[in-house]
Amino acid sequence: MKCADLAANLTEFLEGGLDDDAETEALEHLASCDRCEMVLAQTRSVLDLSSRHGRLSLEPAERADLLERILDTRRTTR
Ligand SMILES: [Zn+2]
């Protein structure tokens, strides 16, 4: 699994919506990728906030923003 694949499946992963194979691949990627682990932590806190406001899923714009963040960190060195 690549960073972009994980980003595309991130909310499903957090909501437990992935099938077993995809979930295993996501976990394997997270174990080997610090950037995605960081983004996952950020996404999780966004979802926590959202659920407290009665909204469980990310808006498309938020999802696109997270994807952009993953791809940006991969392109640039900080
Ligand atoms: Zn990654």
N, CA, C, O and the ligand as a Tripos MOL2 file, in Angstrom:
@<TRIPOS>MOLECULE
protein
  313   311    79     0     0
PROTEIN
NO_CHARGES

@<TRIPOS>ATOM
      1 N           0.8410   -1.2030    0.0000 N.3       1 MET1
      2 CA          0.0000    0.0000    0.0000 C.3       1 MET1
      3 C           0.8740    1.2510    0.0000 C.2       1 MET1
      4 O           1.9050    1.3080    0.6690 O.2       1 MET1
      5 N           0.4360    2.2520   -0.7680 N.am      2 LYS2
      6 CA          1.1820    3.5080   -0.8170 C.3       2 LYS2
      7 C           0.4860    4.5670    0.0400 C.2       2 LYS2
      8 O          -0.6560    4.3980    0.4680 O.2       2 LYS2
      9 N           1.2200    5.6730    0.2770 N.am      3 CYS3
     10 CA          0.6760    6.7530    1.0920 C.3       3 CYS3
     11 C          -0.6690    7.2310    0.5470 C.2       3 CYS3
     12 O          -1.6150    7.4310    1.3100 O.2       3 CYS3
     13 N          -0.7550    7.4130   -0.7770 N.am      4 ALA4
     14 CA         -1.9940    7.9180   -1.3730 C.3       4 ALA4
     15 C          -3.1390    6.9260   -1.1930 C.2       4 ALA4
     16 O          -4.2860    7.3240   -0.9930 O.2       4 ALA4
     17 N          -2.8190    5.6160   -1.2660 N.am      5 ASP5
     18 CA         -3.8500    4.6000   -1.0620 C.3       5 ASP5
     19 C          -4.3760    4.6420    0.3650 C.2       5 ASP5
     20 O          -5.5770    4.5360    0.6110 O.2       5 ASP5
     21 N          -3.4440    4.8000    1.2960 N.am      6 LEU6
     22 CA         -3.8560    4.8780    2.6870 C.3       6 LEU6
     23 C          -4.7260    6.1120    2.9140 C.2       6 LEU6
     24 O          -5.7560    6.0480    3.5850 O.2       6 LEU6
     25 N          -4.2940    7.2360    2.3400 N.am      7 ALA7
     26 CA         -5.0580    8.4780    2.5060 C.3       7 ALA7
     27 C          -6.4750    8.3150    1.9760 C.2       7 ALA7
     28 O          -7.4330    8.7940    2.5820 O.2       7 ALA7
     29 N          -6.6000    7.6360    0.8430 N.am      8 ALA8
     30 CA         -7.9160    7.4450    0.2370 C.3       8 ALA8
     31 C          -8.8160    6.5870    1.1130 C.2       8 ALA8
     32 O         -10.0400    6.7120    1.0710 O.2       8 ALA8
     33 N          -8.1910    5.6990    1.9220 N.am      9 ASN9
     34 CA         -8.9720    4.7680    2.7380 C.3       9 ASN9
     35 C          -8.9760    5.1230    4.2190 C.2       9 ASN9
     36 O          -9.4460    4.3530    5.0570 O.2       9 ASN9
     37 N          -8.4410    6.3070    4.5250 N.am     10 LEU10
     38 CA         -8.1720    6.6360    5.9240 C.3      10 LEU10
     39 C          -9.4380    6.6710    6.7810 C.2      10 LEU10
     40 O          -9.4690    6.1070    7.8750 O.2      10 LEU10
     41 N         -10.4720    7.3300    6.2830 N.am     11 THR11
     42 CA        -11.6850    7.4300    7.1120 C.3      11 THR11
     43 C         -12.3580    6.0740    7.2610 C.2      11 THR11
     44 O         -12.8720    5.7440    8.3290 O.2      11 THR11
     45 N         -12.3550    5.2840    6.1790 N.am     12 GLU12
     46 CA        -12.9240    3.9370    6.2650 C.3      12 GLU12
     47 C         -12.1540    3.1090    7.2840 C.2      12 GLU12
     48 O         -12.7340    2.3540    8.0660 O.2      12 GLU12
     49 N         -10.8320    3.2680    7.2560 N.am     13 PHE13
     50 CA         -9.9820    2.5500    8.2020 C.3      13 PHE13
     51 C         -10.3460    2.9230    9.6370 C.2      13 PHE13
     52 O         -10.5110    2.0500   10.4890 O.2      13 PHE13
     53 N         -10.4700    4.2150    9.8970 N.am     14 LEU14
     54 CA        -10.7660    4.6800   11.2520 C.3      14 LEU14
     55 C         -12.1680    4.2800   11.6940 C.2      14 LEU14
     56 O         -12.4190    4.0690   12.8800 O.2      14 LEU14
     57 N         -13.0740    4.1800   10.7310 N.am     15 GLU15
     58 CA        -14.4470    3.8160   11.0650 C.3      15 GLU15
     59 C         -14.6550    2.3030   11.0230 C.2      15 GLU15
     60 O         -15.7680    1.8190   11.2280 O.2      15 GLU15
     61 N         -13.5670    1.5500   10.7530 N.am     16 GLY16
     62 CA        -13.6640    0.0960   10.7330 C.3      16 GLY16
     63 C         -14.3640   -0.4340    9.4990 C.2      16 GLY16
     64 O         -14.9070   -1.5390    9.5160 O.2      16 GLY16
     65 N         -14.3570    0.3530    8.4190 N.am     17 GLY17
     66 CA        -15.1020   -0.0280    7.2280 C.3      17 GLY17
     67 C         -14.2990   -0.7890    6.1880 C.2      17 GLY17
     68 O         -14.8450   -1.1830    5.1570 O.2      17 GLY17
     69 N         -13.0110   -1.0050    6.4370 N.am     18 LEU18
     70 CA        -12.1950   -1.7370    5.4640 C.3      18 LEU18
     71 C         -12.3630   -3.2440    5.6470 C.2      18 LEU18
     72 O         -12.6450   -3.7260    6.7440 O.2      18 LEU18
     73 N         -12.1810   -3.9780    4.5400 N.am     19 ASP19
     74 CA        -12.1810   -5.4340    4.7060 C.3      19 ASP19
     75 C         -10.8360   -5.8710    5.3070 C.2      19 ASP19
     76 O          -9.8980   -5.0780    5.3780 O.2      19 ASP19
     77 N         -10.7510   -7.1140    5.7310 N.am     20 ASP20
     78 CA         -9.5980   -7.5750    6.5060 C.3      20 ASP20
     79 C          -8.2710   -7.3830    5.7810 C.2      20 ASP20
     80 O          -7.2890   -6.9450    6.3800 O.2      20 ASP20
     81 N          -8.2420   -7.7130    4.4850 N.am     21 ASP21
     82 CA         -7.0080   -7.5800    3.7060 C.3      21 ASP21
     83 C          -6.5420   -6.1300    3.6580 C.2      21 ASP21
     84 O          -5.3680   -5.8340    3.8810 O.2      21 ASP21
     85 N          -7.4880   -5.2230    3.3590 N.am     22 ALA22
     86 CA         -7.1420   -3.8130    3.2460 C.3      22 ALA22
     87 C          -6.7010   -3.2600    4.6040 C.2      22 ALA22
     88 O          -5.7830   -2.4440    4.6820 O.2      22 ALA22
     89 N          -7.3580   -3.7090    5.6590 N.am     23 GLU23
     90 CA         -6.9970   -3.2400    6.9930 C.3      23 GLU23
     91 C          -5.5910   -3.6990    7.3650 C.2      23 GLU23
     92 O          -4.8190   -2.9370    7.9480 O.2      23 GLU23
     93 N          -5.2590   -4.9430    7.0270 N.am     24 THR24
     94 CA         -3.9090   -5.4500    7.2880 C.3      24 THR24
     95 C          -2.8690   -4.6470    6.5220 C.2      24 THR24
     96 O          -1.8250   -4.2870    7.0650 O.2      24 THR24
     97 N          -3.1630   -4.3690    5.2560 N.am     25 GLU25
     98 CA         -2.2410   -3.5630    4.4500 C.3      25 GLU25
     99 C          -2.0680   -2.1660    5.0250 C.2      25 GLU25
    100 O          -0.9630   -1.6240    5.0480 O.2      25 GLU25
    101 N          -3.1740   -1.5890    5.4900 N.am     26 ALA26
    102 CA         -3.1100   -0.2520    6.0810 C.3      26 ALA26
    103 C          -2.2450   -0.2650    7.3260 C.2      26 ALA26
    104 O          -1.4200    0.6270    7.5210 O.2      26 ALA26
    105 N          -2.4280   -1.2760    8.1760 N.am     27 LEU27
    106 CA         -1.6500   -1.3760    9.4090 C.3      27 LEU27
    107 C          -0.1730   -1.5820    9.1080 C.2      27 LEU27
    108 O           0.6890   -1.0040    9.7700 O.2      27 LEU27
    109 N           0.1180   -2.4110    8.1030 N.am     28 GLU28
    110 CA          1.5170   -2.6410    7.7230 C.3      28 GLU28
    111 C           2.1510   -1.3490    7.2160 C.2      28 GLU28
    112 O           3.2990   -1.0420    7.5380 O.2      28 GLU28
    113 N           1.3900   -0.5950    6.4180 N.am     29 HIS29
    114 CA          1.9290    0.6700    5.9230 C.3      29 HIS29
    115 C           2.1860    1.6380    7.0710 C.2      29 HIS29
    116 O           3.2320    2.2850    7.1230 O.2      29 HIS29
    117 N           1.2280    1.7360    7.9900 N.am     30 LEU30
    118 CA          1.3730    2.6640    9.1200 C.3      30 LEU30
    119 C           2.5820    2.3100    9.9710 C.2      30 LEU30
    120 O           3.2690    3.1920   10.4860 O.2      30 LEU30
    121 N           2.8380    1.0180   10.1180 N.am     31 ALA31
    122 CA          3.9700    0.5750   10.9410 C.3      31 ALA31
    123 C           5.2960    1.0020   10.3360 C.2      31 ALA31
    124 O           6.2900    1.1450   11.0470 O.2      31 ALA31
    125 N           5.3150    1.2060    9.0150 N.am     32 SER32
    126 CA          6.5750    1.5180    8.3520 C.3      32 SER32
    127 C           6.6350    2.9600    7.8540 C.2      32 SER32
    128 O           7.6190    3.3470    7.2230 O.2      32 SER32
    129 N           5.6120    3.7550    8.1220 N.am     33 CYS33
    130 CA          5.5710    5.1010    7.5630 C.3      33 CYS33
    131 C           5.2020    6.1190    8.6440 C.2      33 CYS33
    132 O           4.0470    6.2090    9.0600 O.2      33 CYS33
    133 N           6.2010    6.8800    9.0880 N.am     34 ASP34
    134 CA          5.9770    7.8660   10.1500 C.3      34 ASP34
    135 C           4.9990    8.9470    9.7380 C.2      34 ASP34
    136 O           4.1870    9.4090   10.5400 O.2      34 ASP34
    137 N           5.0850    9.3470    8.4680 N.am     35 ARG35
    138 CA          4.2190   10.4450    8.0080 C.3      35 ARG35
    139 C           2.7480   10.0570    8.0990 C.2      35 ARG35
    140 O           1.9230   10.8250    8.5940 O.2      35 ARG35
    141 N           2.4300    8.8590    7.6180 N.am     36 CYS36
    142 CA          1.0310    8.4320    7.6490 C.3      36 CYS36
    143 C           0.5690    8.2000    9.0820 C.2      36 CYS36
    144 O          -0.5960    8.4310    9.4090 O.2      36 CYS36
    145 N           1.4790    7.7450    9.9350 N.am     37 GLU37
    146 CA          1.1300    7.5580   11.3360 C.3      37 GLU37
    147 C           0.7340    8.9030   11.9500 C.2      37 GLU37
    148 O          -0.2190    8.9980   12.7230 O.2      37 GLU37
    149 N           1.5000    9.9480   11.5790 N.am     38 MET38
    150 CA          1.2240   11.2900   12.0830 C.3      38 MET38
    151 C          -0.1180   11.7980   11.5530 C.2      38 MET38
    152 O          -0.9260   12.3570   12.2940 O.2      38 MET38
    153 N          -0.3340   11.5910   10.2550 N.am     39 VAL39
    154 CA         -1.5960   12.0460    9.6560 C.3      39 VAL39
    155 C          -2.7660   11.2800   10.2550 C.2      39 VAL39
    156 O          -3.8370   11.8450   10.4760 O.2      39 VAL39
    157 N          -2.5610    9.9950   10.5170 N.am     40 LEU40
    158 CA         -3.6140    9.1960   11.1350 C.3      40 LEU40
    159 C          -3.9880    9.7650   12.4990 C.2      40 LEU40
    160 O          -5.1670    9.8680   12.8370 O.2      40 LEU40
    161 N          -2.9700   10.1320   13.2790 N.am     41 ALA41
    162 CA         -3.2350   10.7080   14.5980 C.3      41 ALA41
    163 C          -4.0260   12.0020   14.4790 C.2      41 ALA41
    164 O          -4.9450   12.2570   15.2560 O.2      41 ALA41
    165 N          -3.6520   12.8250   13.4820 N.am     42 GLN42
    166 CA         -4.3680   14.0830   13.2680 C.3      42 GLN42
    167 C          -5.8060   13.8150   12.8340 C.2      42 GLN42
    168 O          -6.7430   14.4520   13.3140 O.2      42 GLN42
    169 N          -5.9620   12.8640   11.9220 N.am     43 THR43
    170 CA         -7.3060   12.5450   11.4290 C.3      43 THR43
    171 C          -8.1840   12.0310   12.5570 C.2      43 THR43
    172 O          -9.3670   12.3600   12.6450 O.2      43 THR43
    173 N          -7.5830   11.2180   13.4170 N.am     44 ARG44
    174 CA         -8.3270   10.6500   14.5270 C.3      44 ARG44
    175 C          -8.8490   11.7660   15.4390 C.2      44 ARG44
    176 O          -9.9830   11.7040   15.9130 O.2      44 ARG44
    177 N          -8.0170   12.7840   15.6820 N.am     45 SER45
    178 CA         -8.4760   13.8690   16.5500 C.3      45 SER45
    179 C          -9.5490   14.7070   15.8540 C.2      45 SER45
    180 O         -10.4600   15.2190   16.5050 O.2      45 SER45
    181 N          -9.4400   14.8460   14.5290 N.am     46 VAL46
    182 CA        -10.5070   15.5310   13.7780 C.3      46 VAL46
    183 C         -11.8150   14.7670   13.9040 C.2      46 VAL46
    184 O         -12.8710   15.3580   14.1290 O.2      46 VAL46
    185 N         -11.7360   13.4410   13.7570 N.am     47 LEU47
    186 CA        -12.9450   12.6170   13.8560 C.3      47 LEU47
    187 C         -13.5180   12.6550   15.2580 C.2      47 LEU47
    188 O         -14.7370   12.6590   15.4320 O.2      47 LEU47
    189 N         -12.6340   12.6850   16.2780 N.am     48 ASP48
    190 CA        -13.1070   12.8020   17.6580 C.3      48 ASP48
    191 C         -13.8940   14.0850   17.8370 C.2      48 ASP48
    192 O         -14.9790   14.0840   18.4180 O.2      48 ASP48
    193 N         -13.3390   15.1820   17.3340 N.am     49 LEU49
    194 CA        -14.0250   16.4680   17.4040 C.3      49 LEU49
    195 C         -15.3550   16.4080   16.6610 C.2      49 LEU49
    196 O         -16.3800   16.8800   17.1530 O.2      49 LEU49
    197 N         -15.3190   15.8140   15.4580 N.am     50 SER50
    198 CA        -16.5200   15.7410   14.6380 C.3      50 SER50
    199 C         -17.6180   14.9630   15.3420 C.2      50 SER50
    200 O         -18.7790   15.3730   15.3390 O.2      50 SER50
    201 N         -17.2460   13.8250   15.9550 N.am     51 SER51
    202 CA        -18.2610   12.9900   16.5840 C.3      51 SER51
    203 C         -18.8690   13.6940   17.7880 C.2      51 SER51
    204 O         -20.0350   13.4790   18.1220 O.2      51 SER51
    205 N         -18.0740   14.5360   18.4360 N.am     52 ARG52
    206 CA        -18.6070   15.2970   19.5640 C.3      52 ARG52
    207 C         -19.6490   16.3260   19.0890 C.2      52 ARG52
    208 O         -20.5160   16.7600   19.8480 O.2      52 ARG52
    209 N         -19.5310   16.6950   17.8140 N.am     53 HIS53
    210 CA        -20.5110   17.6150   17.2540 C.3      53 HIS53
    211 C         -21.5740   16.8770   16.4430 C.2      53 HIS53
    212 O         -22.3190   17.4770   15.6690 O.2      53 HIS53
    213 N         -21.6230   15.5740   16.6400 N.am     54 GLY54
    214 CA        -22.6700   14.7930   16.0000 C.3      54 GLY54
    215 C         -22.4130   14.4990   14.5430 C.2      54 GLY54
    216 O         -23.3360   14.1690   13.7990 O.2      54 GLY54
    217 N         -21.1490   14.6180   14.1230 N.am     55 ARG55
    218 CA        -20.8130   14.3770   12.7220 C.3      55 ARG55
    219 C         -19.6680   13.3880   12.6930 C.2      55 ARG55
    220 O         -18.5750   13.7040   13.1640 O.2      55 ARG55
    221 N         -19.8890   12.1880   12.1480 N.am     56 LEU56
    222 CA        -18.9010   11.1230   12.2640 C.3      56 LEU56
    223 C         -17.9000   11.0920   11.1160 C.2      56 LEU56
    224 O         -16.7570   10.6730   11.3020 O.2      56 LEU56
    225 N         -18.3150   11.5280    9.9420 N.am     57 SER57
    226 CA        -17.4390   11.4010    8.7790 C.3      57 SER57
    227 C         -16.7860   12.7260    8.4260 C.2      57 SER57
    228 O         -17.2900   13.7970    8.7630 O.2      57 SER57
    229 N         -15.6580   12.6320    7.7430 N.am     58 LEU58
    230 CA        -14.9980   13.8240    7.2310 C.3      58 LEU58
    231 C         -15.7630   14.3910    6.0520 C.2      58 LEU58
    232 O         -16.3030   13.6520    5.2280 O.2      58 LEU58
    233 N         -15.8020   15.7110    5.9840 N.am     59 GLU59
    234 CA        -16.3280   16.3500    4.7740 C.3      59 GLU59
    235 C         -15.3660   16.0680    3.6230 C.2      59 GLU59
    236 O         -14.1750   15.8620    3.8520 O.2      59 GLU59
    237 N         -15.8700   16.0580    2.3830 N.am     60 PRO60
    238 CA        -14.9670   15.8450    1.2390 C.3      60 PRO60
    239 C         -13.7880   16.8110    1.2400 C.2      60 PRO60
    240 O         -12.6720   16.4260    0.8900 O.2      60 PRO60
    241 N         -14.0250   18.0620    1.6310 N.am     61 ALA61
    242 CA        -12.9390   19.0450    1.6470 C.3      61 ALA61
    243 C         -11.8820   18.6780    2.6800 C.2      61 ALA61
    244 O         -10.6870   18.8500    2.4380 O.2      61 ALA61
    245 N         -12.3190   18.1720    3.8280 N.am     62 GLU62
    246 CA        -11.3600   17.7710    4.8660 C.3      62 GLU62
    247 C         -10.5540   16.5560    4.4140 C.2      62 GLU62
    248 O          -9.3510   16.4610    4.6580 O.2      62 GLU62
    249 N         -11.2380   15.6410    3.7570 N.am     63 ARG63
    250 CA        -10.5610   14.4510    3.2390 C.3      63 ARG63
    251 C          -9.5140   14.8430    2.1970 C.2      63 ARG63
    252 O          -8.3990   14.3230    2.1990 O.2      63 ARG63
    253 N          -9.8890   15.7680    1.3060 N.am     64 ALA64
    254 CA         -8.9680   16.2290    0.2700 C.3      64 ALA64
    255 C          -7.7700   16.9370    0.9080 C.2      64 ALA64
    256 O          -6.6360   16.8090    0.4450 O.2      64 ALA64
    257 N          -8.0480   17.6900    1.9840 N.am     65 ASP65
    258 CA         -6.9770   18.4000    2.6770 C.3      65 ASP65
    259 C          -5.9810   17.4250    3.2900 C.2      65 ASP65
    260 O          -4.7730   17.6500    3.2210 O.2      65 ASP65
    261 N          -6.4710   16.3510    3.8860 N.am     66 LEU66
    262 CA         -5.5880   15.3550    4.4800 C.3      66 LEU66
    263 C          -4.7480   14.6630    3.4140 C.2      66 LEU66
    264 O          -3.5510   14.4360    3.5950 O.2      66 LEU66
    265 N          -5.3940   14.3350    2.3030 N.am     67 LEU67
    266 CA         -4.6780   13.6940    1.2010 C.3      67 LEU67
    267 C          -3.5610   14.5990    0.7030 C.2      67 LEU67
    268 O          -2.4430   14.1530    0.4430 O.2      67 LEU67
    269 N          -3.8930   15.8960    0.5740 N.am     68 GLU68
    270 CA         -2.9100   16.8710    0.1210 C.3      68 GLU68
    271 C          -1.7400   16.9350    1.0890 C.2      68 GLU68
    272 O          -0.5830   17.0310    0.6810 O.2      68 GLU68
    273 N          -2.0610   16.8810    2.3850 N.am     69 ARG69
    274 CA         -1.0210   16.9710    3.4010 C.3      69 ARG69
    275 C          -0.0560   15.7960    3.3070 C.2      69 ARG69
    276 O           1.1560   15.9680    3.4370 O.2      69 ARG69
    277 N          -0.5990   14.5960    3.0800 N.am     70 ILE70
    278 CA          0.2500   13.4090    2.9410 C.3      70 ILE70
    279 C           1.1430   13.5480    1.7130 C.2      70 ILE70
    280 O           2.3490   13.3060    1.7790 O.2      70 ILE70
    281 N           0.5410   13.9380    0.5940 N.am     71 LEU71
    282 CA          1.3170   14.0380   -0.6440 C.3      71 LEU71
    283 C           2.3530   15.1500   -0.5430 C.2      71 LEU71
    284 O           3.4570   15.0100   -1.0690 O.2      71 LEU71
    285 N           2.0180   16.2550    0.1240 N.am     72 ASP72
    286 CA          2.9560   17.3600    0.3050 C.3      72 ASP72
    287 C           4.1620   16.9400    1.1220 C.2      72 ASP72
    288 O           5.2950   17.2420    0.7490 O.2      72 ASP72
    289 N           3.9410   16.2530    2.2240 N.am     73 THR73
    290 CA          5.0640   15.8550    3.0770 C.3      73 THR73
    291 C           5.9570   14.8600    2.3720 C.2      73 THR73
    292 O           7.1490   14.7630    2.6620 O.2      73 THR73
    293 N           5.3650   14.1120    1.4320 N.am     74 ARG74
    294 CA          6.1850   13.1680    0.6850 C.3      74 ARG74
    295 C           7.0740   13.8800   -0.3260 C.2      74 ARG74
    296 O           8.2030   13.4620   -0.5820 O.2      74 ARG74
    297 N           6.5390   14.9810   -0.9090 N.am     75 ARG75
    298 CA          7.2780   15.7180   -1.9290 C.3      75 ARG75
    299 C           8.3820   16.6020   -1.3310 C.2      75 ARG75
    300 O           9.4890   16.6800   -1.8640 O.2      75 ARG75
    301 N           8.0620   17.2590   -0.2250 N.am     76 THR76
    302 CA          8.9830   18.2360    0.3400 C.3      76 THR76
    303 C           9.7510   17.6250    1.5100 C.2      76 THR76
    304 O           9.2560   16.7320    2.1960 O.2      76 THR76
    305 N          10.9540   18.1170    1.7210 N.am     77 THR77
    306 CA         11.7350   17.6670    2.8670 C.3      77 THR77
    307 C          11.7130   18.7510    3.9350 C.2      77 THR77
    308 O          12.0380   19.9080    3.6670 O.2      77 THR77
    309 N          11.3330   18.3720    5.1350 N.am     78 ARG78
    310 CA         11.2830   19.3620    6.1970 C.3      78 ARG78
    311 C          12.1490   18.9130    7.3470 C.2      78 ARG78
    312 O          12.2470   19.6120    8.3560 O.2      78 ARG78
    313 ZN          2.7090    6.5520    4.1180 Zn       79 ZN79
@<TRIPOS>BOND
     1     1     2 1
     2     2     3 1
     3     3     4 2
     4     3     5 am
     5     5     6 1
     6     6     7 1
     7     7     8 2
     8     7     9 am
     9     9    10 1
    10    10    11 1
    11    11    12 2
    12    11    13 am
    13    13    14 1
    14    14    15 1
    15    15    16 2
    16    15    17 am
    17    17    18 1
    18    18    19 1
    19    19    20 2
    20    19    21 am
    21    21    22 1
    22    22    23 1
    23    23    24 2
    24    23    25 am
    25    25    26 1
    26    26    27 1
    27    27    28 2
    28    27    29 am
    29    29    30 1
    30    30    31 1
    31    31    32 2
    32    31    33 am
    33    33    34 1
    34    34    35 1
    35    35    36 2
    36    35    37 am
    37    37    38 1
    38    38    39 1
    39    39    40 2
    40    39    41 am
    41    41    42 1
    42    42    43 1
    43    43    44 2
    44    43    45 am
    45    45    46 1
    46    46    47 1
    47    47    48 2
    48    47    49 am
    49    49    50 1
    50    50    51 1
    51    51    52 2
    52    51    53 am
    53    53    54 1
    54    54    55 1
    55    55    56 2
    56    55    57 am
    57    57    58 1
    58    58    59 1
    59    59    60 2
    60    59    61 am
    61    61    62 1
    62    62    63 1
    63    63    64 2
    64    63    65 am
    65    65    66 1
    66    66    67 1
    67    67    68 2
    68    67    69 am
    69    69    70 1
    70    70    71 1
    71    71    72 2
    72    71    73 am
    73    73    74 1
    74    74    75 1
    75    75    76 2
    76    75    77 am
    77    77    78 1
    78    78    79 1
    79    79    80 2
    80    79    81 am
    81    81    82 1
    82    82    83 1
    83    83    84 2
    84    83    85 am
    85    85    86 1
    86    86    87 1
    87    87    88 2
    88    87    89 am
    89    89    90 1
    90    90    91 1
    91    91    92 2
    92    91    93 am
    93    93    94 1
    94    94    95 1
    95    95    96 2
    96    95    97 am
    97    97    98 1
    98    98    99 1
    99    99   100 2
   100    99   101 am
   101   101   102 1
   102   102   103 1
   103   103   104 2
   104   103   105 am
   105   105   106 1
   106   106   107 1
   107   107   108 2
   108   107   109 am
   109   109   110 1
   110   110   111 1
   111   111   112 2
   112   111   113 am
   113   113   114 1
   114   114   115 1
   115   115   116 2
   116   115   117 am
   117   117   118 1
   118   118   119 1
   119   119   120 2
   120   119   121 am
   121   121   122 1
   122   122   123 1
   123   123   124 2
   124   123   125 am
   125   125   126 1
   126   126   127 1
   127   127   128 2
   128   127   129 am
   129   129   130 1
   130   130   131 1
   131   131   132 2
   132   131   133 am
   133   133   134 1
   134   134   135 1
   135   135   136 2
   136   135   137 am
   137   137   138 1
   138   138   139 1
   139   139   140 2
   140   139   141 am
   141   141   142 1
   142   142   143 1
   143   143   144 2
   144   143   145 am
   145   145   146 1
   146   146   147 1
   147   147   148 2
   148   147   149 am
   149   149   150 1
   150   150   151 1
   151   151   152 2
   152   151   153 am
   153   153   154 1
   154   154   155 1
   155   155   156 2
   156   155   157 am
   157   157   158 1
   158   158   159 1
   159   159   160 2
   160   159   161 am
   161   161   162 1
   162   162   163 1
   163   163   164 2
   164   163   165 am
   165   165   166 1
   166   166   167 1
   167   167   168 2
   168   167   169 am
   169   169   170 1
   170   170   171 1
   171   171   172 2
   172   171   173 am
   173   173   174 1
   174   174   175 1
   175   175   176 2
   176   175   177 am
   177   177   178 1
   178   178   179 1
   179   179   180 2
   180   179   181 am
   181   181   182 1
   182   182   183 1
   183   183   184 2
   184   183   185 am
   185   185   186 1
   186   186   187 1
   187   187   188 2
   188   187   189 am
   189   189   190 1
   190   190   191 1
   191   191   192 2
   192   191   193 am
   193   193   194 1
   194   194   195 1
   195   195   196 2
   196   195   197 am
   197   197   198 1
   198   198   199 1
   199   199   200 2
   200   199   201 am
   201   201   202 1
   202   202   203 1
   203   203   204 2
   204   203   205 am
   205   205   206 1
   206   206   207 1
   207   207   208 2
   208   207   209 am
   209   209   210 1
   210   210   211 1
   211   211   212 2
   212   211   213 am
   213   213   214 1
   214   214   215 1
   215   215   216 2
   216   215   217 am
   217   217   218 1
   218   218   219 1
   219   219   220 2
   220   219   221 am
   221   221   222 1
   222   222   223 1
   223   223   224 2
   224   223   225 am
   225   225   226 1
   226   226   227 1
   227   227   228 2
   228   227   229 am
   229   229   230 1
   230   230   231 1
   231   231   232 2
   232   231   233 am
   233   233   234 1
   234   234   235 1
   235   235   236 2
   236   235   237 am
   237   237   238 1
   238   238   239 1
   239   239   240 2
   240   239   241 am
   241   241   242 1
   242   242   243 1
   243   243   244 2
   244   243   245 am
   245   245   246 1
   246   246   247 1
   247   247   248 2
   248   247   249 am
   249   249   250 1
   250   250   251 1
   251   251   252 2
   252   251   253 am
   253   253   254 1
   254   254   255 1
   255   255   256 2
   256   255   257 am
   257   257   258 1
   258   258   259 1
   259   259   260 2
   260   259   261 am
   261   261   262 1
   262   262   263 1
   263   263   264 2
   264   263   265 am
   265   265   266 1
   266   266   267 1
   267   267   268 2
   268   267   269 am
   269   269   270 1
   270   270   271 1
   271   271   272 2
   272   271   273 am
   273   273   274 1
   274   274   275 1
   275   275   276 2
   276   275   277 am
   277   277   278 1
   278   278   279 1
   279   279   280 2
   280   279   281 am
   281   281   282 1
   282   282   283 1
   283   283   284 2
   284   283   285 am
   285   285   286 1
   286   286   287 1
   287   287   288 2
   288   287   289 am
   289   289   290 1
   290   290   291 1
   291   291   292 2
   292   291   293 am
   293   293   294 1
   294   294   295 1
   295   295   296 2
   296   295   297 am
   297   297   298 1
   298   298   299 1
   299   299   300 2
   300   299   301 am
   301   301   302 1
   302   302   303 1
   303   303   304 2
   304   303   305 am
   305   305   306 1
   306   306   307 1
   307   307   308 2
   308   307   309 am
   309   309   310 1
   310   310   311 1
   311   311   312 2
@<TRIPOS>SUBSTRUCTURE
     1 MET1         2 RESIDUE 1 A MET
     2 LYS2         6 RESIDUE 1 A LYS
     3 CYS3        10 RESIDUE 1 A CYS
     4 ALA4        14 RESIDUE 1 A ALA
     5 ASP5        18 RESIDUE 1 A ASP
     6 LEU6        22 RESIDUE 1 A LEU
     7 ALA7        26 RESIDUE 1 A ALA
     8 ALA8        30 RESIDUE 1 A ALA
     9 ASN9        34 RESIDUE 1 A ASN
    10 LEU10       38 RESIDUE 1 A LEU
    11 THR11       42 RESIDUE 1 A THR
    12 GLU12       46 RESIDUE 1 A GLU
    13 PHE13       50 RESIDUE 1 A PHE
    14 LEU14       54 RESIDUE 1 A LEU
    15 GLU15       58 RESIDUE 1 A GLU
    16 GLY16       62 RESIDUE 1 A GLY
    17 GLY17       66 RESIDUE 1 A GLY
    18 LEU18       70 RESIDUE 1 A LEU
    19 ASP19       74 RESIDUE 1 A ASP
    20 ASP20       78 RESIDUE 1 A ASP
    21 ASP21       82 RESIDUE 1 A ASP
    22 ALA22       86 RESIDUE 1 A ALA
    23 GLU23       90 RESIDUE 1 A GLU
    24 THR24       94 RESIDUE 1 A THR
    25 GLU25       98 RESIDUE 1 A GLU
    26 ALA26      102 RESIDUE 1 A ALA
    27 LEU27      106 RESIDUE 1 A LEU
    28 GLU28      110 RESIDUE 1 A GLU
    29 HIS29      114 RESIDUE 1 A HIS
    30 LEU30      118 RESIDUE 1 A LEU
    31 ALA31      122 RESIDUE 1 A ALA
    32 SER32      126 RESIDUE 1 A SER
    33 CYS33      130 RESIDUE 1 A CYS
    34 ASP34      134 RESIDUE 1 A ASP
    35 ARG35      138 RESIDUE 1 A ARG
    36 CYS36      142 RESIDUE 1 A CYS
    37 GLU37      146 RESIDUE 1 A GLU
    38 MET38      150 RESIDUE 1 A MET
    39 VAL39      154 RESIDUE 1 A VAL
    40 LEU40      158 RESIDUE 1 A LEU
    41 ALA41      162 RESIDUE 1 A ALA
    42 GLN42      166 RESIDUE 1 A GLN
    43 THR43      170 RESIDUE 1 A THR
    44 ARG44      174 RESIDUE 1 A ARG
    45 SER45      178 RESIDUE 1 A SER
    46 VAL46      182 RESIDUE 1 A VAL
    47 LEU47      186 RESIDUE 1 A LEU
    48 ASP48      190 RESIDUE 1 A ASP
    49 LEU49      194 RESIDUE 1 A LEU
    50 SER50      198 RESIDUE 1 A SER
    51 SER51      202 RESIDUE 1 A SER
    52 ARG52      206 RESIDUE 1 A ARG
    53 HIS53      210 RESIDUE 1 A HIS
    54 GLY54      214 RESIDUE 1 A GLY
    55 ARG55      218 RESIDUE 1 A ARG
    56 LEU56      222 RESIDUE 1 A LEU
    57 SER57      226 RESIDUE 1 A SER
    58 LEU58      230 RESIDUE 1 A LEU
    59 GLU59      234 RESIDUE 1 A GLU
    60 PRO60      238 RESIDUE 1 A PRO
    61 ALA61      242 RESIDUE 1 A ALA
    62 GLU62      246 RESIDUE 1 A GLU
    63 ARG63      250 RESIDUE 1 A ARG
    64 ALA64      254 RESIDUE 1 A ALA
    65 ASP65      258 RESIDUE 1 A ASP
    66 LEU66      262 RESIDUE 1 A LEU
    67 LEU67      266 RESIDUE 1 A LEU
    68 GLU68      270 RESIDUE 1 A GLU
    69 ARG69      274 RESIDUE 1 A ARG
    70 ILE70      278 RESIDUE 1 A ILE
    71 LEU71      282 RESIDUE 1 A LEU
    72 ASP72      286 RESIDUE 1 A ASP
    73 THR73      290 RESIDUE 1 A THR
    74 ARG74      294 RESIDUE 1 A ARG
    75 ARG75      298 RESIDUE 1 A ARG
    76 THR76      302 RESIDUE 1 A THR
    77 THR77      306 RESIDUE 1 A THR
    78 ARG78      310 RESIDUE 1 A ARG
    79 ZN79       313 GROUP 0 **** ****
